[in-house]
């Protein structure tokens, strides 16, 4: 099973930026798309953004004009650049395979946006 580890969260003021990193390991041959997901207290984990092996990207509507997703030179890395952050972006962010998050969930990285 593929394992995922996330980095880069932190505390930022509204309007600020953060860049999250995702590193995966394990049976990478089965991975094409990598997605970012987030969870806020009391809510289910939700999809945020994804990128395929051919660099096609998709985003949830609420972040579409503010977040970008990219992959590193190594197939097992992905990044989420988050700009113009809003308090409602506060969450724990996770990465996993996409469209089916079949990999082992990491602990996530916490993003807190203060108003």
C-alpha positions in Angstrom: 0.0 0.0 0.0 1.2 3.5 -0.7 1.9 5.7 2.2 1.6 9.5 2.2 3.2 12.2 4.4 2.3 15.8 4.4 4.4 18.9 5.3 4.2 22.6 5.3 1.2 23.6 7.4 1.2 26.5 9.8 -0.4 29.6 11.1 -0.9 32.4 8.6 -3.0 35.6 8.5 -5.9 35.9 6.1 -4.6 36.8 2.7 -1.4 35.0 3.3 0.1 32.0 1.5 1.4 28.6 2.3 2.9 25.8 0.3 2.1 22.2 1.3 4.3 19.3 0.3 3.3 15.6 -0.2 5.7 12.7 -0.3 4.5 9.2 -1.1 6.2 5.9 -0.9 5.4 2.3 -1.5 3.9 0.8 -4.6 4.0 3.9 -6.8 3.3 2.0 -10.0 -0.4 2.1 -9.1 -0.5 5.8 -8.6 -1.4 8.2 -11.4 -3.3 11.0 -9.7 -2.5 12.6 -6.4 -5.1 14.6 -4.6 -5.2 17.0 -1.7 -8.0 16.7 0.8 -8.9 18.5 4.0 -10.9 18.0 7.2 -12.3 20.6 9.6 -13.7 19.7 13.0 -17.1 18.1 12.8 -16.9 17.6 9.1 -16.0 14.8 6.8 -12.8 14.9 4.8 -13.4 16.8 1.6 -11.6 16.9 -1.8 -9.5 20.1 -2.5 -7.4 19.6 -5.6 -5.8 16.9 -7.7 -3.2 16.4 -10.4 -2.8 13.5 -12.8 0.3 12.0 -14.2 -0.2 14.1 -17.4 -0.5 17.2 -15.2 -4.2 17.7 -15.7 -5.6 19.5 -12.6 -8.9 19.9 -11.0 -10.0 21.9 -7.9 -13.0 22.3 -5.7 -14.8 25.5 -6.7 -14.1 27.4 -3.5 -10.3 27.3 -4.0 -10.1 27.3 -7.8 -8.7 30.8 -8.2 -6.5 30.7 -5.1 -4.8 27.3 -5.0 -2.5 25.6 -7.5 -1.3 22.1 -7.5 1.9 20.7 -9.0 4.1 17.7 -9.0 7.8 17.5 -8.4 10.3 16.0 -10.7 10.0 12.8 -8.8 6.6 11.2 -9.4 6.0 10.6 -5.7 5.9 14.3 -4.7 3.1 16.9 -5.1 2.6 20.4 -3.8 -0.3 22.6 -3.0 0.3 26.3 -3.3 -2.3 28.2 -1.3 -2.7 31.9 -1.9 -5.2 34.4 -0.6 -6.0 32.2 2.3 -9.2 32.6 4.2 -10.2 31.6 7.7 -12.5 29.0 6.2 -9.4 27.3 4.7 -8.4 26.3 8.3 -8.2 22.5 8.3 -5.9 19.6 8.4 -4.7 18.9 4.9 -4.0 15.4 3.6 -2.8 13.9 0.4 -3.6 10.6 -1.1 -4.2 9.0 -4.5 -6.9 10.4 -6.7 -9.6 9.8 -7.8 -9.7 6.9 -5.3 -7.8 7.6 -2.1 -6.7 4.1 -1.6 -3.4 4.8 0.1 -2.6 4.9 3.7 -3.6 8.3 5.2 -0.9 10.2 6.9 -1.4 12.5 9.9 -1.9 15.5 7.7 -0.6 19.0 8.1 -2.5 21.6 10.0 -3.3 24.9 8.4 -4.7 27.7 10.5 -5.7 31.0 9.0 -6.4 33.8 11.4 -8.7 36.7 10.6 
